[in-house]
Amino acid sequence: MPEKQNTRKNPPLPLPGERSISDEIKRMIRVDHAGELGAARIYDGQLAVLGKKHPLYPTISRMKDQEQAHLDTFDDLIIERQVRPTVLNPVWHAAGFAMGAVTALMGEKAAMACTAAVEEVIEEHYESQREKLKRWGVEKKFEATIAQFQADEVEHRDTAYNHGARETPGYKLLSGAIKAGCRTAIWLSKRI
């Protein structure tokens, strides 16, 4: 009797020195949790400076609520998957609020430039995660969650563009600095 071939697609085995897929997913959850915490705090800082009477308050508040929903999801995943959060969360808590507040103090367009820069980096980050999950053929539910959150981040970025982010004096410099800070935060949060 011929042997049955295994037609189930197995995820690729890690090479020597590489982390397991399970460890990689834990890193994804850790860094995404930190990123959503930082994003929610950026919006908190912007809202604190702009105040409830500012015309952008409802828009920023809606984006903040979406980021909080993302953070709540990652809070649950941290517990469910027993993932150690980054020890840098207190730093991201303070730094996010400060970045939001400072850019809002610079004006509403600068606040929107901050939003656009952050969301551009996060959109790329989520896309990279989705590509890995697809390649590994695992965690379809987690991949769908990332896809939904990525779509929300793109919506936030586009909202920022529509509210004059690119019209900020020194936009390229401000955007570049914020993106560099976000990429550094991502790198650190994966590891620490």
N, C-alpha and C positions, 0 to 999 in steps of 0.2 A: 504494500500500500504506500503510495507516494506521500512524502511529508507535506503537510500543509504549510504554505508560505505565510509568513507574518506580513499581512497587508496593512497593519496599523502603523501609522506614521509616528515614530518615536522622535522626541526632541533630540537634537544633537548632543552628544556627550561633551562636557567641557574638556579642553586640553589640559595637560599638566600645568599647574600654576594658575588656572582660571577658576573663578568661583562657580559653584553649582548654579543652576537655573533658579532653584529655590532661594539661594543667597542673593542672587541678582534681583529677584522680585522683592525681597525684603529691602534691599537698597532703594529700589524704586519707590516703595511705600514710604520709607524714611524720608527721602528727599522730596517727594511730592507733598507729604505732610508738612514739612518745613516750608516749602514754597507757598502752599495755600495759607499757612499761618502768616507768612510775610505779606502776601497779597491782601489778606483781610486787614492787616494792620496798616498797610499803605492807605487803604480806603478810609480806615478810622482816622488817620492823620489828616487826610484831605477834608473829610467831613468836619472834623473839629475846627479846622482853620476857616473853611468856607462858610460854615454855619447853615442853619436850616432855611434861612431866607434866600440863600444864593440860588440862582436859576439852575445850576448843575446839581444841586443837592439831591433831587429825586433820581437823577441818572446815576450818580455815584453811589447812592444808597442802594439802588437795585443791583449794581455790579458787586457791591460789598456783600449783599445778601447771597448772591450766587457763590462768591468766594467762601462765605461762611458755610454754605451747604457742602461745598467741596471739602472744606476742612473737617466738617462733621463726619463725612464719609471716611476720610483718612484717619480721623480719631478712632472710628469703629474698626477699621482695618488694622491699625496699630495694636489694638486689644485682641481682635479676633486671630490675627496671625502671630501674635506675640513678637512684634517687631520693636526693637529698641529705638525710641526717637533719638534724633540728634541731640547731643548735649548743648548744641548751639541755639536751641529754640529760644532761650531768654534773649540772646543777642538779636535774633531775627524779629522777635516781638518788639524790641525797642527800636531797632534799625528800620524796620518797616514803617512804624508810626512816624519816626523822624523824617524818613524820605518823603512820605506822603505830606507831612506838615510843611516841610521846607519847600517842596515844589508848589504846594498850594499858596504859600506865602509869596512865591515868585509870580503868582497869577494863575488864572484858570487854565490858560493855554499850557503853561509849564506843568501843571498838574496832569493835564491830558497827555503831554509829552512823556511824563513819567509812566502813566498807564500804558501808552503805546509801546514804549521800550520794554517794559516788564513783560507785557503780553506777547510781544514778538519772540522774546527768549523762551518763554514758557510754551508757546505754540510749537517751536522747534524742538524743545525738550520732550514734550508729549509725543510728537511725531516720531522721534528717535525711539522712545519706549514702545510705541505701537509697532514699529518695524521689527524690533527685537521679539516682541510677543508673537507676532505673525510668523516670523522665521522659526521660532521655537515650537509653534503649534500648541501652545498651552495657554491657560488662563483666559479663555474667551470672555467670561463675564468681566474680569478686570480690564481687559482690552476695550470692551464696550464702555466701561466707566471712563477710562482715559479718553476715548474718542468723544464722549459727551462733554467732558470737561475741556478738552481741546477746542471743541466748537464754541463753548462759552467764552474761552479766552480770545478766540478770533473775533467774536462779537464785541468783546470789550475793546480790543485793539481798534476795530473799525469805528466804534463809537468815539474813541479818543481822536482818531483821524477826523471824523465828522465834526468834532468840536474844536478844531483848530490846532491839534498837537503839532503839526508841521510848521505852523506859523510862529512858534515860540522863538524869540531871539536866541541865537546860539543852539538851535534845535539839534544839529548833528553832534555837537560837543556834549550837550546834556544827555542826549539819547545814548551816545557811545559810552559815557561814564556809567550811566545806569545799567546798560547791558553788561558791561564789564563786571560791575558789582553783582549782578544777578548770576552771571556765569561762575563767578568765584564762590558765591553762596551755594550754588548747586554742587560744585566740585567738593567743597568742604562738607556739606550736609550728607553727601554719600558716604563719606569716610569717617566722620567724627560723631 
